């Protein structure tokens, strides 16, 4: 009679210890995640401080070397460039010109990226179609897109449309080739396993192909950001009476080196902002990819 409590006690102790062990494991995991998050924040602060220090050192070296080691006519100096940038903002309505350049670059980027991704998915998902058009893609990709800008302006005129088309063309082939590479880089075994499990083509595309191709596609999107701006600027160089390209071309014609650099600085700020938006997209895509998985179809 007295042996029953003795034999049941170890099982009861084990049953009571399991929830405690699970809670301890969860607390330990939370502590590890918090420590990793703190370490990542410290790393980001160090990287930001290092970048700022590098920029300041380069600007200080430029300021000191200009007029002493290098002819100031060719490279100007940061202080003169900031003065010229302020003059452009206050007296020459730089923001007016900048809005046209940004609009051309953004519209061209969106159109070129959308068409490039759509065409890339279609071509990469069909072996016969890809094999058919691959030589043509290689030929067109080898053509300098800037060389086509005068022809595009002849076709679409000197207004907004021609600059948007030039920017879109600069973006299209980069995104297209990266999309094709990303989609074709997805392991065929995963797709076959998904089909065996009964997944539809939509589920395969959503759960396997897009998450697998996303890193390469986003790399193409990042690479295409400055290309969109280059396309817009080239179009403005060739034929335009507004836009930052027009401002830079006018400064170059007047041999105004500080004004030329000031226009480049304004473009640099816009490109950095656009690239920051693409980086946010990359972060969201990484979280989505981490949570994506092929569930058993019902």
Secondary structure, DSSP 4 states (H G I P E B T S, - for coil): -THHHHHHHHHHHHHHHHHHHHHHHHHHHHHHHHHHHHHHHHHHHHHHHHHHHHHHHHHHHHHHHBTTTB-HHHH--HHHHHHHHHHHHHTS-HHHHHHHHHHHHHHHHHHHHHHHHHHHHHHHT-HHHHHHHHHHHHHHHTS-GGGGHHHHHHHH-SSHHHHHHHHHHHHHHHHHHHHHHHHHTS-HHHHHHHHHTT--HHHHIIIIIHHHHHHHHHHHHHHHHHHHHHHHHHHHHHS-SSSHHHHHHHHHHTT-HHHHHHHHHHHHHHHHHHHHHHHHHHHHHHHHHHH---PPP-
